[in-house]
Amino acid sequence: MNAVTTGIVAGAAGTTMLDAVTYLDMAIRGRPASTVPEKTVESVASALGVAIPGRGDALAARRSAFGALGGIAVGTGLGVAAALTRRAGAHLTPTAGTIGIGLAAMAATDIPIALRGISDPRQWTAQDWLSDIVPHLVYGATVTTVLRQREETTGHRTDPAAERSSTVRSAVIGVASGLRSSTGIAAALLSGAPGSVHRVRLVGATALVGGELVADKNPNVPSRLSPPALTGRLIAGGGGAAALSRRDRVDTASALIIGTVGALAGSFGGAWWRQWAGRRMPDWQAALAEDAVALTMAAAALRRPALSSSVSASR
């Protein structure tokens, strides 16, 4: 079975599970089916200057059918893309595959509907986001599971202990970067082999972290959730995790995904902490507590694993 065929099977399985979770949600909550697929079909047809034939119930049925077929096509296509990506060398761990492929599936749906003005995700409720995220994560988990099982039957083996260690390490440095972006940059600088260059990097990393610790206490510093600041933290978290994965010779793509998501969680978590703690203590005390957590997490992530990974030999 080649990569394309495997991807079709994985994408079809993932789409089936996504639909199953969606219908289960409808059954439990008693909510109606989403009209987004039909509106998307109508919007695309209008943009292409194509009229969907029929009137009344027949037209509505065709819109519904084309919407469902479009979802199947997208789900299958993403499965093929994931299979080709794995064949190119990005052997995502279960966690990274679930998150990365799931978010890619979300983006393939949510970005077009936002651009076409069909729905505005910025106005969605927490329940709306949950109803969107959970089925897509199930899709990502299913596609990843099918692809990994296929790899095992063809002789590819992974080191579960190394994968778990890398997942935790990437998440930790990602969250630390969300709290203090310089920790992710420091991780990238310090992930190289010891030596004279390493000592220079140590000085640079120390200066970066120290500078941010001081600047963070300035009340005029922009919010970490502003687009430029948040983007920088995501880059630092993903980049730091990827650098550590190269050092430890484990999958870099997985680390990049998990580190980036960890930085997102750390950014919002840190902002929430400062807002919550700011009502109960001086802000500088809340900032020092956050400093301690960020530095402790970064130090833990920088520690080399006790056992070297053997995964690189199979990649």
Disulfide bonds with the S-S distance in Angstrom:
none
